[in-house]
Amino acid sequence: MLGIMVGATAILLLVSIATGVRADVTSQVEEIGVNVLIVIPGRIEEGTFSPNLGGASYLKEEDAVRLREVPGVVRTAPWTFVGGGIRRGEKTAPAILVATTPEWFEMHPVELEEGQTFREPLAPPGERGRGEGPACVIGSIAKEALFGKAPALGQKVKINSRDYTVIGVTRDKKQSSSLFSMGSFQNLVYIPYHALKRVEPATQTDRIMIQTDPAVEPKALIYRLDATLGQRLDRQQFQVLTQEDLLGLVFKLMGILTWLLTGLTSIALFVGGVGIMTVMLMSANERAGEIGVRKTVGARRSDIFWQFLIEAVILALVGGLLALGLSFAVDSALYAFTPVKPQMTWPIVGLAMGVCLLVGAVFGVVPAISAARRDPVESLRKM
C-alpha cells in the first residue's frame, strides 16, 4: 500500500499541478484581448519553437500601418521589448519593459489604479512622435516595488538611465498570486513607442498586435494579412498567430513534459505493484491451511482465485485513497502558500483510482492463480 500510495501521490500531484498551470497559461494568453492576432518575426514550424525568434526582427512600424488598412482589421499596435530595467533611486523592479502605441490600450483595456495611459494614436510614416513625452505606465508589481503604498502618479523613474514620468498605474488583481505573475500584464511597464524611436531610431519592432472585427472569420483574415506582409517580407520572416495557435504550442510542450514526468513517477507504481504481488504470494503460503479448509468444504478454484485477486485490488485501492488524501493536503498547501495553483478535478481522481485498480488487478493475478492451484491435501498438512 505504501508503494502504491507514493506512486499515486506523485501522479496526482503532477497532473493536478499541470492542470493548474494549463489554466494559468490559458488565462494569461486570453488576457491579451478579444479577437487579437499577433505577428511574430519568424515562423513556428510543426509545433516547435524557432530559434530564430530570438534574433533580429524584420517587422517595422510601416507594416503595422499597412495592416491597419486590411479589411477586417480594427486597429494595430507595434510592440518593442526594450530590455534593461526600471529604478527609482536605489530601488529596482523586476519588470518587463515594452514600447507600444496608445492603440494597444484600446484593444487591451486596462484597469487603472492611478492616472491614465498615453493617448497618441499610431502615426503614419513621416508623422511619428507628435505629442509623446517621456511618460510611462507601470504595472502593479513595479509600483509596489518602487513606491510601496505611496502614490506613484507624477513621480520620476529611470528607465535605462533616462527619466520618465509615471502617468498611470495598472491593476490586475486576478493575477496577483499567479505562478506567471512576473510575466503577466500587471508586470509590464509601458513607454511610448515613438518617444523611444526618437532617442533610439534603430530599435526594432518585435511584435505587431492586431485587433480584428469579430464578424470576420480569422482564418480568411490571416490569409489577407499574410499577403499584405508578403509584399515586403519573405514568408520565413513573419507569421500571424491566433490565441489558439499560441495555446496549442504551449499545451503541446506542456503535454510532452507532463507525460514524461508521469512516466517517470509511474516507476513507483510499478514498485508498489511488485510489492503487492510479493506480499500476496507470501500470504498464499502462510494461509495454505485456510485454502485447504476452504477447498475441503467445497470452495472451487475460481472462489480462491477471486478471493486473492479482490484482496490485492483492495490493497491497491486503499493505497490510492491514502494517496488521494495526501495529494489533496499537499495541493491545498501549495494553493495557499505558493504561486502554484493546482487543480484537483474529478477526471484526475478517476484516473488515479483507475490506475491503482489496474495495478492491483494486474499484479494480483499471479498470487491469485498460485493460491487457486494449491493442492488441498498439501495445504492441510501445513496447518
N, C-alpha and C positions, 0 to 999 in steps of 0.2 A: 504493500500500500504506500509506503514511503517513496519508493521509486516512481510509482505511478503519480503520486502527488507532486513530486519535483518536476517530472516531465510535463504534466498537465498544467501546472502553475506557470512554467516557462512559456508554454504555448499561449495560455490565456493572457498573460501579461503582454507578450509580444504583439499578439493580434489586436488586443484592446488598445494598446498604445499606438499601433499603426493606424487603427481606425480613427483614433482621436487626431493624430497628425494629418491624416487624409482630410478630415473635416476642417481642420485648421487651415490647411493649404487651400482647400476649396473656398473657404471664407475670404482668404487673402486675395485669391485671383478674382473672385466675384466682386470684391471691393473696388476693383478697377473701374467698374461702372457698367451700366446697361448699354448694350449694343456698341461696345468699344472693341476695335481691332488694333493690333499692334504690328508695326513694321519693324523688323529687325535687320541688322546689316549682315546677313548671311543666310544660309539655308540649313534646316534641320532635316536630314535625310533618314528615312526608315526608323524614326523614333529614337534617334540618338542625338546627343549634343554635338554641335560642330565646334571644333577647337578654334576655328577662325572667328567665332563670335567675340573673342577677347582681343581681336586685332583692330585695325583701322576700320572706321565706318565710312562708307561711300555715300551715306544719306546726307542731304542738305536741306536747309530751310525751304529752298525753292521747290523741293519735292513736296513738302507739306502744303505749300501754296497751290501747286498744281493738283494735288489730290483733293483739295478742298473744292475744286471745280467739277469733280466727277459726280454725275447724278447719283443721288442716294447718300452722299456724304453730307453730314450736317456741319461738322467742324473738324479741324485738325489742330494738333499741338506738337511741336518738336520737343524732344527731351534730350538733355545732355547731362551725363553723370560727371559732376565737377571734380570729384576727388578732393583730397585734402581734409580739412576739418574746420570746426567752428569752436570759438572760445570767447570767454568774457573774463578779462583779467587773467587769473591763474586757473580758472575753471574751464574744463573742456567737456564736450558732449559727444557720445558715440553716434552721430547722426549720419544719414545718407544725404549728400548734397545733390540737388537736382536743379538745373536751369530749365525753365519752361516759360510758356506764354500764358497770359490770363485765360485763354480759351480752355486750358486744362481744367480750370476750376469751374467752367461752365459744363463740361462733360463729366466731371467728377466733383459734384458739390461737396463741400466740407463744412462740418460744424465748427464754428469758431468760438474759442474760449475768450479771446480778446481780439479787437481790431477788425481788419478786413484783409482781403487779398489784393494783389496788384491787378490793374484792370486793363492795361493796354492790349488791344487785340493783335492777332498775328498780322504783321505788316507785309505788304508786297515787297519784292526785291527793290532795293534803292530807297525804301522809305522806312527802314528799320530803326528802332531805338528811340522814337519820339516819345517823350514823356516819361520814360523809365528812369528811376533814380536808384541810388544804392540802397534798395529796400529788400527785405526778406520776410518770408512767412515761415515760422518754425513749428515743429510738431511738439506734442505734449511731453515727450521724453526729453528732447533738448531743452525745453522750457524749464522742466523740473531740475535738470542737471545744472543749468546755468543760473537760474533765478530762484529756484525753490518755490516758496509760496508768494514771493514778491511779484508784482505785475511786471511783465516784460514789454508791454506796449511803449514804443518810443525810445527804448533803450538801444545802446550801441553794442554790436557784437563784431568780432573779427572773423572773416571767412577768408582763409588763405592770405592773411596779412592785410586784407582790405576791410575798411569799416562799412558795415551795413546797419541800417536802422530797422528794428523789428516793427512791422506794421500789422502783424497778425499772428495768432497762436491757434493752431488747430486742436481739436479734441476728438478722441475716438475711444470712448470708454470700453467698447466691445472688445478691443484687442489689448486692453491694459495688462492682462496676465497671460497673453498668448505666448506659446513657445517661439513664435516667429515675430514677436512684437518689435524686435530690433530691426527687422526687415520690413515692417509694415508701414502704412502711410502715416501713422502717428509719429514715426521716427524720421520722417523726411524733413529736410529744410529746403524750401523753395527760394530761388533767387531769379530775377528777371532774365530771360534768355537773351534779350537784346542788350541789356546792360553788360552781361558777360561778354558778348560778341564785340562790344566796343573796346573793351580793355584786352581781350584775347581773341582777335579775329580768326585765328587758326583753329579755334576749338571746334571739334567735330560734333555732329549731331548723331546721337547713339540710338534713338528710337523716334518713331513718329506715331503718336496716338491718334486714332481716327474714330470719331463717333458717327454712327450710321443711322439712317432713318429706320425706325422699327418696322415700317411697312415694306422695306426692301429685303429680298432674300439674300442672306450673307454670301453664299457661295457664288452667286451671279455677280455680286458687287466685287468680291475678291478677284474675279476674272478681269473686271474692268480696271481695278486698281493695279493688278499685275501688268496689264497692257500699258497703263499710263507710266508706271515706273520703268517698264522695259524700254521705253523710248530713249531713256538716258543711261540706264544701268544694265549691266549684264544680269542674267537671271540668277547667277550664283551670288550676287552682291546684295540680295534682299529677299525677304519673304514676309508675306502678310499672314498673321496668325490670329485665330479666334481664341476666345477663352477656353473653348473645348479642346483646341489644339494644345494649349499650354497645360491644361489639366491632364490630358491624355498622356503627354510626355512625362509629366511628373509622376502620375499614377503608375505608369509602366515601370519606371525606375524604382519606385517605392515597392511595387509588387514583387519585382525580382529580389530586392533586398529582404522583404518580409518572408518570402518563401525560402530564401537561403537560410535565414536565421531560424525559421520554423523547422527546417530540415535538420539543422544542427542540434536544436533543442530536443528534437524527436528521439535522439540517441538515448536521452534519459528515459523516455517512454519504453524504448526497446529494452533497456536495462531493467526497468520495472517489470516488463512482461516476462523476461527471463527469470526474474526473482519470483514472480508468481508461479511460473512453471516449476521451478526448483522446489519451492515450498509445498506445492500441491503434490509433487512426486514423493517428497518426504512424508507428507500427510497420508498418501495412499499406502506407504509402507507401514507407517505407525498405526494406521487404522485397519490393518489387514483383518483383525478379528471382527471388527464391525462389518466389513464387507462380507466375510464368511458367514456371519449370522444372518445378514440380510438375504444373501443368496439361498441359505438353507431354508428360510421361511418363505421363499418364493419370489424374491426380487430377481428381475431379469437383468441382463447386461445393460440394456438401454436405461433401466432405472438407475443403476450405478453410474453410468456414463453421464446422464443428465444431472445427477446429484453433484458430482465433482465439477462439471462444467459450470453449473449455476453458482457454485461456491467461488470458483475462480472469477466469474463475471462480477459477483457481489464484491469481492475484494477490490477489483479494478474500479468499480463504481464508487465504492466508499473512498478510495484514494482520489477519485475525480471530484467528489463532493468536498473533501478536505481541501483540494487544490482550489476549488471554486471559492470557498470561504476565505482562504489565504489571499487569493488574487483580488477578491473584492476589497479586502482590507488594505492591500498594497496600492491598488488603484485609487481608493479613497484618499490615502495619504499623499499620493502623487498629485491628485487633483487639488488637494487643499494647500499643499506646501511647496509645490514646484510649478513651473510654467507648463509642464506636460499635462495634458488633459485627456486621459484615457477614456474610452467609451466601451463599457461592457454591455453589449447588446445580446438579445436572445439568440440570434444566429450564432454568435461566438460561443455562448454557453452550450447550445446544442451541438456545435462542432466538437467542443472539448469532451462533453459527455459521450458523444458518439465514438470518438477516438478511444476513450477509456473502455467503452463497451467492446469495441473491436479488439483492442489489445487483450482484454480479459478472455474473450471468446477464442482468439487465435492461440494464445499461449496456454489456455486451459484444456485444449483438445488432447494434447499428448498425455497429461496426467489422468484425464478422464478415461481415455482408451486403456491406459495402463491399469487403472483400477477396475474397469469393467471386465478385463480379460483375466483377472486373477482367479485361480482355481479355488473354489470354496473350501475344499478339504485342506489344502496347504495353508489357506488363510486362517482356518480354525486352529491349526496346530500352533500358530504364533500368538494365540491368546494367552 
